[in-house]
């Protein structure tokens, strides 16, 4: 995971400017979330080790362009 984090630049949260975190979910997807307000991107799945880095980059891209799901009641 450290090698992936070195290759990916994450901006602060597009909603609250809080710190962002790239997460890997049990070896099948990546998403980015805000550690302050809890908003996040959709999960970007991968099936092979070759697709893993692309999935992480795609999740970071969605975050950096502001495509996030707010963490609000009833979402």
URHU-V56636 format. One record per residue. SS is DSSP state (~ for helix, > for strand, _ for the rest). PHI is phi as a letter, one per 40 degrees, with the letter a starting at -180 (none if undefined). D_CENTER is the distance of its C-alpha to the mean C-alpha in whole Angstrom. Layout:
# URHU-V56636
ss,phi,d_center
SS,PHI,D_CENTER
SS,PHI,D_CENTER
This chain:
# URHU-V56636
ss,phi,d_center
_,none,13
~,c,15
~,c,16
~,c,12
~,c,11
~,c,14
~,c,14
_,b,10
_,b,11
_,b,8
_,c,11
_,c,11
_,d,11
_,c,12
_,c,14
_,b,16
_,g,15
_,c,14
_,c,12
>,b,8
>,a,7
>,c,5
>,b,6
>,b,8
>,b,11
_,f,14
_,g,14
_,b,13
>,a,10
>,b,6
>,a,3
>,b,2
>,b,6
>,c,9
_,c,11
_,c,14
_,c,14
_,g,12
_,c,10
>,a,7
_,c,6
_,c,8
_,c,8
>,b,8
>,c,11
_,a,14
_,b,17
_,b,18
~,d,18
~,c,18
~,c,15
~,c,13
~,c,12
~,c,12
~,c,9
~,c,7
~,c,9
~,c,8
~,c,4
~,c,5
~,c,8
~,d,8
~,c,6
~,c,9
_,c,12
_,g,11
_,c,10
_,b,9
>,b,11
_,c,13
_,c,14
_,b,18
_,d,21
_,g,21
_,c,18
